[in-house]
Amino acid sequence: MRDAVQTTGVTFVDPIAANWFDQNPINIAPDGVHPTDAGHAVIAERLFQPFIDALRTVAPPHTP
């Protein structure tokens, strides 16, 4: 997926490669793959700023 995204110029964020979950195993379900509710909260918190930054590249804030 990373390779496909890079050809488009879109920002790719990889929570696994960034080790978002290694510090607290409570963020990953017992299956070892899927995030728990706490893990989803980590994803939302950490994706917020990159998401806003990406939006600003296509639609800069309006200043009167």
PDBQT receptor file of N, H, CA, C and O in Angstrom, charges set to zero:
ATOM      1  N   MET A   1       0.823  -1.173   0.000  1.00  0.00    +0.000 N 
ATOM      2  CA  MET A   1       0.000   0.000   0.000  1.00  0.00    +0.000 C 
ATOM      3  C   MET A   1       0.875   1.248   0.000  1.00  0.00    +0.000 C 
ATOM      4  O   MET A   1       0.586   2.225  -0.691  1.00  0.00    +0.000 OA
ATOM      5  N   ARG A   2       1.942   1.200   0.779  1.00  0.00    +0.000 N 
ATOM      6  H   ARG A   2       2.177   0.406   1.340  1.00  0.00    +0.000 HD
ATOM      7  CA  ARG A   2       2.825   2.378   0.857  1.00  0.00    +0.000 C 
ATOM      8  C   ARG A   2       3.337   2.761  -0.526  1.00  0.00    +0.000 C 
ATOM      9  O   ARG A   2       3.339   3.941  -0.876  1.00  0.00    +0.000 OA
ATOM     10  N   ASP A   3       3.770   1.785  -1.315  1.00  0.00    +0.000 N 
ATOM     11  H   ASP A   3       3.769   0.827  -1.030  1.00  0.00    +0.000 HD
ATOM     12  CA  ASP A   3       4.297   2.068  -2.648  1.00  0.00    +0.000 C 
ATOM     13  C   ASP A   3       3.240   2.690  -3.548  1.00  0.00    +0.000 C 
ATOM     14  O   ASP A   3       3.523   3.641  -4.278  1.00  0.00    +0.000 OA
ATOM     15  N   ALA A   4       2.029   2.160  -3.500  1.00  0.00    +0.000 N 
ATOM     16  H   ALA A   4       1.800   1.388  -2.907  1.00  0.00    +0.000 HD
ATOM     17  CA  ALA A   4       0.948   2.694  -4.330  1.00  0.00    +0.000 C 
ATOM     18  C   ALA A   4       0.627   4.132  -3.949  1.00  0.00    +0.000 C 
ATOM     19  O   ALA A   4       0.400   4.975  -4.817  1.00  0.00    +0.000 OA
ATOM     20  N   VAL A   5       0.610   4.407  -2.669  1.00  0.00    +0.000 N 
ATOM     21  H   VAL A   5       0.795   3.722  -1.963  1.00  0.00    +0.000 HD
ATOM     22  CA  VAL A   5       0.289   5.754  -2.196  1.00  0.00    +0.000 C 
ATOM     23  C   VAL A   5       1.382   6.739  -2.578  1.00  0.00    +0.000 C 
ATOM     24  O   VAL A   5       1.087   7.871  -2.962  1.00  0.00    +0.000 OA
ATOM     25  N   GLN A   6       2.629   6.326  -2.479  1.00  0.00    +0.000 N 
ATOM     26  H   GLN A   6       2.868   5.406  -2.168  1.00  0.00    +0.000 HD
ATOM     27  CA  GLN A   6       3.733   7.235  -2.781  1.00  0.00    +0.000 C 
ATOM     28  C   GLN A   6       3.720   7.706  -4.229  1.00  0.00    +0.000 C 
ATOM     29  O   GLN A   6       4.192   8.806  -4.516  1.00  0.00    +0.000 OA
ATOM     30  N   THR A   7       3.199   6.913  -5.136  1.00  0.00    +0.000 N 
ATOM     31  H   THR A   7       2.816   6.019  -4.903  1.00  0.00    +0.000 HD
ATOM     32  CA  THR A   7       3.141   7.339  -6.534  1.00  0.00    +0.000 C 
ATOM     33  C   THR A   7       2.092   8.420  -6.755  1.00  0.00    +0.000 C 
ATOM     34  O   THR A   7       2.103   9.091  -7.787  1.00  0.00    +0.000 OA
ATOM     35  N   THR A   8       1.188   8.597  -5.798  1.00  0.00    +0.000 N 
ATOM     36  H   THR A   8       1.180   8.053  -4.960  1.00  0.00    +0.000 HD
ATOM     37  CA  THR A   8       0.128   9.599  -5.935  1.00  0.00    +0.000 C 
ATOM     38  C   THR A   8       0.471  10.919  -5.269  1.00  0.00    +0.000 C 
ATOM     39  O   THR A   8      -0.184  11.932  -5.515  1.00  0.00    +0.000 OA
ATOM     40  N   GLY A   9       1.496  10.912  -4.425  1.00  0.00    +0.000 N 
ATOM     41  H   GLY A   9       2.028  10.089  -4.225  1.00  0.00    +0.000 HD
ATOM     42  CA  GLY A   9       1.847  12.120  -3.697  1.00  0.00    +0.000 C 
ATOM     43  C   GLY A   9       1.047  12.299  -2.416  1.00  0.00    +0.000 C 
ATOM     44  O   GLY A   9       1.152  13.333  -1.757  1.00  0.00    +0.000 OA
ATOM     45  N   VAL A  10       0.255  11.307  -2.064  1.00  0.00    +0.000 N 
ATOM     46  H   VAL A  10       0.170  10.467  -2.599  1.00  0.00    +0.000 HD
ATOM     47  CA  VAL A  10      -0.548  11.355  -0.845  1.00  0.00    +0.000 C 
ATOM     48  C   VAL A  10       0.324  10.924   0.334  1.00  0.00    +0.000 C 
ATOM     49  O   VAL A  10       1.188  10.061   0.181  1.00  0.00    +0.000 OA
ATOM     50  N   THR A  11       0.108  11.509   1.490  1.00  0.00    +0.000 N 
ATOM     51  H   THR A  11      -0.594  12.210   1.614  1.00  0.00    +0.000 HD
ATOM     52  CA  THR A  11       0.839  11.137   2.686  1.00  0.00    +0.000 C 
ATOM     53  C   THR A  11       0.385   9.770   3.177  1.00  0.00    +0.000 C 
ATOM     54  O   THR A  11      -0.813   9.512   3.294  1.00  0.00    +0.000 OA
ATOM     55  N   PHE A  12       1.338   8.904   3.463  1.00  0.00    +0.000 N 
ATOM     56  H   PHE A  12       2.311   9.114   3.369  1.00  0.00    +0.000 HD
ATOM     57  CA  PHE A  12       1.043   7.574   4.001  1.00  0.00    +0.000 C 
ATOM     58  C   PHE A  12       1.523   7.537   5.441  1.00  0.00    +0.000 C 
ATOM     59  O   PHE A  12       2.676   7.865   5.721  1.00  0.00    +0.000 OA
ATOM     60  N   VAL A  13       0.656   7.144   6.347  1.00  0.00    +0.000 N 
ATOM     61  H   VAL A  13      -0.281   6.878   6.119  1.00  0.00    +0.000 HD
ATOM     62  CA  VAL A  13       1.003   7.025   7.761  1.00  0.00    +0.000 C 
ATOM     63  C   VAL A  13       0.873   5.554   8.133  1.00  0.00    +0.000 C 
ATOM     64  O   VAL A  13      -0.182   4.952   7.933  1.00  0.00    +0.000 OA
ATOM     65  N   ASP A  14       1.944   4.974   8.673  1.00  0.00    +0.000 N 
ATOM     66  H   ASP A  14       2.801   5.464   8.835  1.00  0.00    +0.000 HD
ATOM     67  CA  ASP A  14       1.958   3.562   9.036  1.00  0.00    +0.000 C 
ATOM     68  C   ASP A  14       2.096   3.424  10.555  1.00  0.00    +0.000 C 
ATOM     69  O   ASP A  14       3.202   3.523  11.086  1.00  0.00    +0.000 OA
ATOM     70  N   PRO A  15       0.982   3.197  11.255  1.00  0.00    +0.000 N 
ATOM     71  CA  PRO A  15       1.030   3.089  12.707  1.00  0.00    +0.000 C 
ATOM     72  C   PRO A  15       1.903   1.940  13.212  1.00  0.00    +0.000 C 
ATOM     73  O   PRO A  15       2.503   2.048  14.281  1.00  0.00    +0.000 OA
ATOM     74  N   ILE A  16       1.980   0.856  12.465  1.00  0.00    +0.000 N 
ATOM     75  H   ILE A  16       1.492   0.768  11.596  1.00  0.00    +0.000 HD
ATOM     76  CA  ILE A  16       2.796  -0.281  12.888  1.00  0.00    +0.000 C 
ATOM     77  C   ILE A  16       4.279   0.073  12.789  1.00  0.00    +0.000 C 
ATOM     78  O   ILE A  16       5.034  -0.143  13.737  1.00  0.00    +0.000 OA
ATOM     79  N   ALA A  17       4.696   0.617  11.643  1.00  0.00    +0.000 N 
ATOM     80  H   ALA A  17       4.083   0.792  10.873  1.00  0.00    +0.000 HD
ATOM     81  CA  ALA A  17       6.098   0.989  11.461  1.00  0.00    +0.000 C 
ATOM     82  C   ALA A  17       6.516   2.083  12.448  1.00  0.00    +0.000 C 
ATOM     83  O   ALA A  17       7.675   2.145  12.857  1.00  0.00    +0.000 OA
ATOM     84  N   ALA A  18       5.579   2.932  12.823  1.00  0.00    +0.000 N 
ATOM     85  H   ALA A  18       4.637   2.882  12.491  1.00  0.00    +0.000 HD
ATOM     86  CA  ALA A  18       5.868   4.016  13.771  1.00  0.00    +0.000 C 
ATOM     87  C   ALA A  18       5.805   3.552  15.222  1.00  0.00    +0.000 C 
ATOM     88  O   ALA A  18       6.025   4.344  16.138  1.00  0.00    +0.000 OA
ATOM     89  N   ASN A  19       5.505   2.269  15.433  1.00  0.00    +0.000 N 
ATOM     90  H   ASN A  19       5.327   1.626  14.689  1.00  0.00    +0.000 HD
ATOM     91  CA  ASN A  19       5.458   1.671  16.779  1.00  0.00    +0.000 C 
ATOM     92  C   ASN A  19       4.469   2.353  17.709  1.00  0.00    +0.000 C 
ATOM     93  O   ASN A  19       4.753   2.551  18.890  1.00  0.00    +0.000 OA
ATOM     94  N   TRP A  20       3.306   2.714  17.173  1.00  0.00    +0.000 N 
ATOM     95  H   TRP A  20       3.075   2.554  16.214  1.00  0.00    +0.000 HD
ATOM     96  CA  TRP A  20       2.305   3.373  18.001  1.00  0.00    +0.000 C 
ATOM     97  C   TRP A  20       1.787   2.466  19.104  1.00  0.00    +0.000 C 
ATOM     98  O   TRP A  20       1.306   2.960  20.125  1.00  0.00    +0.000 OA
ATOM     99  N   PHE A  21       1.870   1.160  18.928  1.00  0.00    +0.000 N 
ATOM    100  H   PHE A  21       2.260   0.759  18.099  1.00  0.00    +0.000 HD
ATOM    101  CA  PHE A  21       1.237   0.240  19.868  1.00  0.00    +0.000 C 
ATOM    102  C   PHE A  21       2.217  -0.534  20.740  1.00  0.00    +0.000 C 
ATOM    103  O   PHE A  21       1.797  -1.186  21.696  1.00  0.00    +0.000 OA
ATOM    104  N   ASP A  22       3.502  -0.479  20.439  1.00  0.00    +0.000 N 
ATOM    105  H   ASP A  22       3.844   0.051  19.663  1.00  0.00    +0.000 HD
ATOM    106  CA  ASP A  22       4.488  -1.264  21.174  1.00  0.00    +0.000 C 
ATOM    107  C   ASP A  22       4.607  -0.878  22.640  1.00  0.00    +0.000 C 
ATOM    108  O   ASP A  22       4.927  -1.716  23.483  1.00  0.00    +0.000 OA
ATOM    109  N   GLN A  23       4.355   0.371  22.942  1.00  0.00    +0.000 N 
ATOM    110  H   GLN A  23       4.095   1.053  22.258  1.00  0.00    +0.000 HD
ATOM    111  CA  GLN A  23       4.535   0.831  24.312  1.00  0.00    +0.000 C 
ATOM    112  C   GLN A  23       3.450   0.309  25.262  1.00  0.00    +0.000 C 
ATOM    113  O   GLN A  23       3.681   0.231  26.469  1.00  0.00    +0.000 OA
ATOM    114  N   ASN A  24       2.287  -0.046  24.744  1.00  0.00    +0.000 N 
ATOM    115  H   ASN A  24       2.099   0.017  23.764  1.00  0.00    +0.000 HD
ATOM    116  CA  ASN A  24       1.188  -0.452  25.607  1.00  0.00    +0.000 C 
ATOM    117  C   ASN A  24       0.388  -1.575  24.948  1.00  0.00    +0.000 C 
ATOM    118  O   ASN A  24      -0.430  -1.316  24.065  1.00  0.00    +0.000 OA
ATOM    119  N   PRO A  25       0.616  -2.816  25.369  1.00  0.00    +0.000 N 
ATOM    120  CA  PRO A  25      -0.063  -3.946  24.735  1.00  0.00    +0.000 C 
ATOM    121  C   PRO A  25      -1.581  -3.938  24.899  1.00  0.00    +0.000 C 
ATOM    122  O   PRO A  25      -2.270  -4.709  24.232  1.00  0.00    +0.000 OA
ATOM    123  N   ILE A  26      -2.114  -3.087  25.769  1.00  0.00    +0.000 N 
ATOM    124  H   ILE A  26      -1.554  -2.461  26.311  1.00  0.00    +0.000 HD
ATOM    125  CA  ILE A  26      -3.570  -3.003  25.930  1.00  0.00    +0.000 C 
ATOM    126  C   ILE A  26      -4.233  -2.438  24.665  1.00  0.00    +0.000 C 
ATOM    127  O   ILE A  26      -5.451  -2.524  24.507  1.00  0.00    +0.000 OA
ATOM    128  N   ASN A  27      -3.430  -1.865  23.775  1.00  0.00    +0.000 N 
ATOM    129  H   ASN A  27      -2.441  -1.795  23.903  1.00  0.00    +0.000 HD
ATOM    130  CA  ASN A  27      -3.965  -1.266  22.554  1.00  0.00    +0.000 C 
ATOM    131  C   ASN A  27      -4.260  -2.281  21.454  1.00  0.00    +0.000 C 
ATOM    132  O   ASN A  27      -4.929  -1.952  20.474  1.00  0.00    +0.000 OA
ATOM    133  N   ILE A  28      -3.767  -3.513  21.606  1.00  0.00    +0.000 N 
ATOM    134  H   ILE A  28      -3.224  -3.780  22.402  1.00  0.00    +0.000 HD
ATOM    135  CA  ILE A  28      -3.976  -4.558  20.602  1.00  0.00    +0.000 C 
ATOM    136  C   ILE A  28      -4.788  -5.689  21.216  1.00  0.00    +0.000 C 
ATOM    137  O   ILE A  28      -4.518  -6.129  22.333  1.00  0.00    +0.000 OA
ATOM    138  N   ALA A  29      -5.795  -6.156  20.464  1.00  0.00    +0.000 N 
ATOM    139  H   ALA A  29      -6.014  -5.798  19.556  1.00  0.00    +0.000 HD
ATOM    140  CA  ALA A  29      -6.685  -7.227  20.939  1.00  0.00    +0.000 C 
ATOM    141  C   ALA A  29      -5.913  -8.531  21.128  1.00  0.00    +0.000 C 
ATOM    142  O   ALA A  29      -4.798  -8.670  20.624  1.00  0.00    +0.000 OA
ATOM    143  N   PRO A  30      -6.496  -9.476  21.844  1.00  0.00    +0.000 N 
ATOM    144  CA  PRO A  30      -5.839 -10.762  22.078  1.00  0.00    +0.000 C 
ATOM    145  C   PRO A  30      -5.437 -11.498  20.791  1.00  0.00    +0.000 C 
ATOM    146  O   PRO A  30      -4.556 -12.357  20.831  1.00  0.00    +0.000 OA
ATOM    147  N   ASP A  31      -6.062 -11.177  19.656  1.00  0.00    +0.000 N 
ATOM    148  H   ASP A  31      -6.777 -10.479  19.624  1.00  0.00    +0.000 HD
ATOM    149  CA  ASP A  31      -5.677 -11.837  18.405  1.00  0.00    +0.000 C 
ATOM    150  C   ASP A  31      -4.327 -11.343  17.889  1.00  0.00    +0.000 C 
ATOM    151  O   ASP A  31      -3.781 -11.905  16.940  1.00  0.00    +0.000 OA
ATOM    152  N   GLY A  32      -3.783 -10.281  18.521  1.00  0.00    +0.000 N 
ATOM    153  H   GLY A  32      -4.227  -9.825  19.292  1.00  0.00    +0.000 HD
ATOM    154  CA  GLY A  32      -2.479  -9.763  18.150  1.00  0.00    +0.000 C 
ATOM    155  C   GLY A  32      -2.470  -8.947  16.869  1.00  0.00    +0.000 C 
ATOM    156  O   GLY A  32      -1.408  -8.567  16.377  1.00  0.00    +0.000 OA
ATOM    157  N   VAL A  33      -3.655  -8.676  16.326  1.00  0.00    +0.000 N 
ATOM    158  H   VAL A  33      -4.518  -8.984  16.726  1.00  0.00    +0.000 HD
ATOM    159  CA  VAL A  33      -3.734  -7.983  15.038  1.00  0.00    +0.000 C 
ATOM    160  C   VAL A  33      -4.574  -6.717  15.117  1.00  0.00    +0.000 C 
ATOM    161  O   VAL A  33      -4.155  -5.655  14.657  1.00  0.00    +0.000 OA
ATOM    162  N   HIS A  34      -5.728  -6.830  15.686  1.00  0.00    +0.000 N 
ATOM    163  H   HIS A  34      -6.069  -7.693  16.060  1.00  0.00    +0.000 HD
ATOM    164  CA  HIS A  34      -6.695  -5.727  15.655  1.00  0.00    +0.000 C 
ATOM    165  C   HIS A  34      -6.570  -4.826  16.877  1.00  0.00    +0.000 C 
ATOM    166  O   HIS A  34      -6.295  -5.297  17.980  1.00  0.00    +0.000 OA
ATOM    167  N   PRO A  35      -6.777  -3.519  16.672  1.00  0.00    +0.000 N 
ATOM    168  CA  PRO A  35      -6.737  -2.595  17.800  1.00  0.00    +0.000 C 
ATOM    169  C   PRO A  35      -7.961  -2.763  18.700  1.00  0.00    +0.000 C 
ATOM    170  O   PRO A  35      -9.049  -3.102  18.236  1.00  0.00    +0.000 OA
ATOM    171  N   THR A  36      -7.761  -2.521  19.973  1.00  0.00    +0.000 N 
ATOM    172  H   THR A  36      -6.877  -2.245  20.349  1.00  0.00    +0.000 HD
ATOM    173  CA  THR A  36      -8.868  -2.460  20.922  1.00  0.00    +0.000 C 
ATOM    174  C   THR A  36      -9.482  -1.067  20.834  1.00  0.00    +0.000 C 
ATOM    175  O   THR A  36      -9.048  -0.247  20.024  1.00  0.00    +0.000 OA
ATOM    176  N   ASP A  37     -10.484  -0.796  21.658  1.00  0.00    +0.000 N 
ATOM    177  H   ASP A  37     -10.837  -1.461  22.315  1.00  0.00    +0.000 HD
ATOM    178  CA  ASP A  37     -11.042   0.561  21.699  1.00  0.00    +0.000 C 
ATOM    179  C   ASP A  37      -9.950   1.564  22.053  1.00  0.00    +0.000 C 
ATOM    180  O   ASP A  37      -9.890   2.653  21.482  1.00  0.00    +0.000 OA
ATOM    181  N   ALA A  38      -9.084   1.192  23.000  1.00  0.00    +0.000 N 
ATOM    182  H   ALA A  38      -9.132   0.308  23.464  1.00  0.00    +0.000 HD
ATOM    183  CA  ALA A  38      -7.971   2.075  23.374  1.00  0.00    +0.000 C 
ATOM    184  C   ALA A  38      -7.027   2.268  22.191  1.00  0.00    +0.000 C 
ATOM    185  O   ALA A  38      -6.519   3.369  21.979  1.00  0.00    +0.000 OA
ATOM    186  N   GLY A  39      -6.789   1.210  21.423  1.00  0.00    +0.000 N 
ATOM    187  H   GLY A  39      -7.202   0.316  21.596  1.00  0.00    +0.000 HD
ATOM    188  CA  GLY A  39      -5.935   1.304  20.243  1.00  0.00    +0.000 C 
ATOM    189  C   GLY A  39      -6.523   2.207  19.178  1.00  0.00    +0.000 C 
ATOM    190  O   GLY A  39      -5.805   2.963  18.524  1.00  0.00    +0.000 OA
ATOM    191  N   HIS A  40      -7.835   2.123  19.007  1.00  0.00    +0.000 N 
ATOM    192  H   HIS A  40      -8.418   1.508  19.539  1.00  0.00    +0.000 HD
ATOM    193  CA  HIS A  40      -8.502   3.015  18.055  1.00  0.00    +0.000 C 
ATOM    194  C   HIS A  40      -8.386   4.465  18.507  1.00  0.00    +0.000 C 
ATOM    195  O   HIS A  40      -8.258   5.366  17.677  1.00  0.00    +0.000 OA
ATOM    196  N   ALA A  41      -8.430   4.695  19.804  1.00  0.00    +0.000 N 
ATOM    197  H   ALA A  41      -8.535   3.964  20.478  1.00  0.00    +0.000 HD
ATOM    198  CA  ALA A  41      -8.267   6.060  20.316  1.00  0.00    +0.000 C 
ATOM    199  C   ALA A  41      -6.866   6.577  20.007  1.00  0.00    +0.000 C 
ATOM    200  O   ALA A  41      -6.698   7.747  19.663  1.00  0.00    +0.000 OA
ATOM    201  N   VAL A  42      -5.859   5.711  20.128  1.00  0.00    +0.000 N 
ATOM    202  H   VAL A  42      -5.995   4.761  20.408  1.00  0.00    +0.000 HD
ATOM    203  CA  VAL A  42      -4.483   6.099  19.793  1.00  0.00    +0.000 C 
ATOM    204  C   VAL A  42      -4.398   6.469  18.315  1.00  0.00    +0.000 C 
ATOM    205  O   VAL A  42      -3.795   7.481  17.958  1.00  0.00    +0.000 OA
ATOM    206  N   ILE A  43      -5.001   5.649  17.461  1.00  0.00    +0.000 N 
ATOM    207  H   ILE A  43      -5.491   4.827  17.751  1.00  0.00    +0.000 HD
ATOM    208  CA  ILE A  43      -4.989   5.931  16.032  1.00  0.00    +0.000 C 
ATOM    209  C   ILE A  43      -5.630   7.288  15.754  1.00  0.00    +0.000 C 
ATOM    210  O   ILE A  43      -5.059   8.111  15.039  1.00  0.00    +0.000 OA
ATOM    211  N   ALA A  44      -6.801   7.519  16.313  1.00  0.00    +0.000 N 
ATOM    212  H   ALA A  44      -7.264   6.850  16.895  1.00  0.00    +0.000 HD
ATOM    213  CA  ALA A  44      -7.507   8.789  16.084  1.00  0.00    +0.000 C 
ATOM    214  C   ALA A  44      -6.678   9.979  16.557  1.00  0.00    +0.000 C 
ATOM    215  O   ALA A  44      -6.575  10.990  15.862  1.00  0.00    +0.000 OA
ATOM    216  N   GLU A  45      -6.091   9.852  17.736  1.00  0.00    +0.000 N 
ATOM    217  H   GLU A  45      -6.175   9.032  18.301  1.00  0.00    +0.000 HD
ATOM    218  CA  GLU A  45      -5.301  10.951  18.303  1.00  0.00    +0.000 C 
ATOM    219  C   GLU A  45      -4.078  11.258  17.439  1.00  0.00    +0.000 C 
ATOM    220  O   GLU A  45      -3.759  12.419  17.184  1.00  0.00    +0.000 OA
ATOM    221  N   ARG A  46      -3.407  10.208  16.998  1.00  0.00    +0.000 N 
ATOM    222  H   ARG A  46      -3.666   9.265  17.205  1.00  0.00    +0.000 HD
ATOM    223  CA  ARG A  46      -2.160  10.415  16.257  1.00  0.00    +0.000 C 
ATOM    224  C   ARG A  46      -2.379  10.744  14.785  1.00  0.00    +0.000 C 
ATOM    225  O   ARG A  46      -1.497  11.322  14.150  1.00  0.00    +0.000 OA
ATOM    226  N   LEU A  47      -3.528  10.392  14.234  1.00  0.00    +0.000 N 
ATOM    227  H   LEU A  47      -4.245   9.923  14.750  1.00  0.00    +0.000 HD
ATOM    228  CA  LEU A  47      -3.801  10.716  12.838  1.00  0.00    +0.000 C 
ATOM    229  C   LEU A  47      -4.397  12.107  12.670  1.00  0.00    +0.000 C 
ATOM    230  O   LEU A  47      -4.424  12.637  11.560  1.00  0.00    +0.000 OA
ATOM    231  N   PHE A  48      -4.867  12.694  13.741  1.00  0.00    +0.000 N 
ATOM    232  H   PHE A  48      -4.846  12.263  14.644  1.00  0.00    +0.000 HD
ATOM    233  CA  PHE A  48      -5.535  13.987  13.647  1.00  0.00    +0.000 C 
ATOM    234  C   PHE A  48      -4.661  15.040  12.978  1.00  0.00    +0.000 C 
ATOM    235  O   PHE A  48      -5.079  15.657  11.998  1.00  0.00    +0.000 OA
ATOM    236  N   GLN A  49      -3.458  15.254  13.492  1.00  0.00    +0.000 N 
ATOM    237  H   GLN A  49      -3.118  14.753  14.288  1.00  0.00    +0.000 HD
ATOM    238  CA  GLN A  49      -2.615  16.321  12.948  1.00  0.00    +0.000 C 
ATOM    239  C   GLN A  49      -2.157  16.027  11.521  1.00  0.00    +0.000 C 
ATOM    240  O   GLN A  49      -2.223  16.924  10.681  1.00  0.00    +0.000 OA
ATOM    241  N   PRO A  50      -1.692  14.807  11.204  1.00  0.00    +0.000 N 
ATOM    242  CA  PRO A  50      -1.359  14.553   9.793  1.00  0.00    +0.000 C 
ATOM    243  C   PRO A  50      -2.554  14.752   8.854  1.00  0.00    +0.000 C 
ATOM    244  O   PRO A  50      -2.388  15.211   7.724  1.00  0.00    +0.000 OA
ATOM    245  N   PHE A  51      -3.747  14.409   9.321  1.00  0.00    +0.000 N 
ATOM    246  H   PHE A  51      -3.881  14.036  10.239  1.00  0.00    +0.000 HD
ATOM    247  CA  PHE A  51      -4.947  14.598   8.519  1.00  0.00    +0.000 C 
ATOM    248  C   PHE A  51      -5.187  16.086   8.271  1.00  0.00    +0.000 C 
ATOM    249  O   PHE A  51      -5.440  16.492   7.137  1.00  0.00    +0.000 OA
ATOM    250  N   ILE A  52      -5.112  16.891   9.316  1.00  0.00    +0.000 N 
ATOM    251  H   ILE A  52      -4.907  16.561  10.237  1.00  0.00    +0.000 HD
ATOM    252  CA  ILE A  52      -5.302  18.342   9.180  1.00  0.00    +0.000 C 
ATOM    253  C   ILE A  52      -4.228  18.928   8.265  1.00  0.00    +0.000 C 
ATOM    254  O   ILE A  52      -4.529  19.759   7.408  1.00  0.00    +0.000 OA
ATOM    255  N   ASP A  53      -2.986  18.500   8.443  1.00  0.00    +0.000 N 
ATOM    256  H   ASP A  53      -2.742  17.825   9.140  1.00  0.00    +0.000 HD
ATOM    257  CA  ASP A  53      -1.901  19.001   7.593  1.00  0.00    +0.000 C 
ATOM    258  C   ASP A  53      -2.146  18.661   6.126  1.00  0.00    +0.000 C 
ATOM    259  O   ASP A  53      -1.912  19.492   5.248  1.00  0.00    +0.000 OA
ATOM    260  N   ALA A  54      -2.616  17.443   5.858  1.00  0.00    +0.000 N 
ATOM    261  H   ALA A  54      -2.807  16.768   6.571  1.00  0.00    +0.000 HD
ATOM    262  CA  ALA A  54      -2.905  17.036   4.478  1.00  0.00    +0.000 C 
ATOM    263  C   ALA A  54      -4.032  17.881   3.892  1.00  0.00    +0.000 C 
ATOM    264  O   ALA A  54      -3.970  18.283   2.731  1.00  0.00    +0.000 OA
ATOM    265  N   LEU A  55      -5.053  18.148   4.689  1.00  0.00    +0.000 N 
ATOM    266  H   LEU A  55      -5.103  17.821   5.633  1.00  0.00    +0.000 HD
ATOM    267  CA  LEU A  55      -6.152  18.986   4.211  1.00  0.00    +0.000 C 
ATOM    268  C   LEU A  55      -5.662  20.389   3.870  1.00  0.00    +0.000 C 
ATOM    269  O   LEU A  55      -6.103  20.987   2.888  1.00  0.00    +0.000 OA
ATOM    270  N   ARG A  56      -4.766  20.899   4.668  1.00  0.00    +0.000 N 
ATOM    271  H   ARG A  56      -4.408  20.414   5.465  1.00  0.00    +0.000 HD
ATOM    272  CA  ARG A  56      -4.269  22.259   4.425  1.00  0.00    +0.000 C 
ATOM    273  C   ARG A  56      -3.458  22.357   3.141  1.00  0.00    +0.000 C 
ATOM    274  O   ARG A  56      -3.355  23.437   2.559  1.00  0.00    +0.000 OA
ATOM    275  N   THR A  57      -2.886  21.257   2.695  1.00  0.00    +0.000 N 
ATOM    276  H   THR A  57      -2.970  20.379   3.168  1.00  0.00    +0.000 HD
ATOM    277  CA  THR A  57      -2.127  21.305   1.440  1.00  0.00    +0.000 C 
ATOM    278  C   THR A  57      -3.056  21.428   0.232  1.00  0.00    +0.000 C 
ATOM    279  O   THR A  57      -2.668  21.977  -0.799  1.00  0.00    +0.000 OA
ATOM    280  N   VAL A  58      -4.274  20.919   0.359  1.00  0.00    +0.000 N 
ATOM    281  H   VAL A  58      -4.589  20.473   1.197  1.00  0.00    +0.000 HD
ATOM    282  CA  VAL A  58      -5.227  21.015  -0.760  1.00  0.00    +0.000 C 
ATOM    283  C   VAL A  58      -6.201  22.160  -0.593  1.00  0.00    +0.000 C 
ATOM    284  O   VAL A  58      -6.767  22.639  -1.576  1.00  0.00    +0.000 OA
ATOM    285  N   ALA A  59      -6.406  22.605   0.624  1.00  0.00    +0.000 N 
ATOM    286  H   ALA A  59      -5.947  22.216   1.422  1.00  0.00    +0.000 HD
ATOM    287  CA  ALA A  59      -7.334  23.700   0.894  1.00  0.00    +0.000 C 
ATOM    288  C   ALA A  59      -6.776  24.541   2.040  1.00  0.00    +0.000 C 
ATOM    289  O   ALA A  59      -7.177  24.368   3.191  1.00  0.00    +0.000 OA
ATOM    290  N   PRO A  60      -5.848  25.457   1.726  1.00  0.00    +0.000 N 
ATOM    291  CA  PRO A  60      -5.275  26.288   2.781  1.00  0.00    +0.000 C 
ATOM    292  C   PRO A  60      -6.359  27.056   3.534  1.00  0.00    +0.000 C 
ATOM    293  O   PRO A  60      -7.394  27.404   2.964  1.00  0.00    +0.000 OA
ATOM    294  N   PRO A  61      -6.114  27.316   4.818  1.00  0.00    +0.000 N 
ATOM    295  CA  PRO A  61      -7.107  28.067   5.610  1.00  0.00    +0.000 C 
ATOM    296  C   PRO A  61      -7.381  29.424   4.977  1.00  0.00    +0.000 C 
ATOM    297  O   PRO A  61      -6.476  30.082   4.463  1.00  0.00    +0.000 OA
ATOM    298  N   HIS A  62      -8.630  29.823   5.023  1.00  0.00    +0.000 N 
ATOM    299  H   HIS A  62      -9.365  29.288   5.439  1.00  0.00    +0.000 HD
ATOM    300  CA  HIS A  62      -9.032  31.126   4.489  1.00  0.00    +0.000 C 
ATOM    301  C   HIS A  62      -8.686  32.209   5.504  1.00  0.00    +0.000 C 
ATOM    302  O   HIS A  62      -9.041  32.108   6.679  1.00  0.00    +0.000 OA
ATOM    303  N   THR A  63      -8.000  33.230   5.049  1.00  0.00    +0.000 N 
ATOM    304  H   THR A  63      -7.712  33.312   4.095  1.00  0.00    +0.000 HD
ATOM    305  CA  THR A  63      -7.718  34.365   5.918  1.00  0.00    +0.000 C 
ATOM    306  C   THR A  63      -8.345  35.603   5.299  1.00  0.00    +0.000 C 
ATOM    307  O   THR A  63      -8.070  35.939   4.147  1.00  0.00    +0.000 OA
ATOM    308  N   PRO A  64      -9.186  36.278   6.065  1.00  0.00    +0.000 N 
ATOM    309  CA  PRO A  64      -9.880  37.470   5.537  1.00  0.00    +0.000 C 
ATOM    310  C   PRO A  64      -8.937  38.620   5.298  1.00  0.00    +0.000 C 
ATOM    311  O   PRO A  64      -9.364  39.687   4.858  1.00  0.00    +0.000 OA
TER     312      PRO A  64
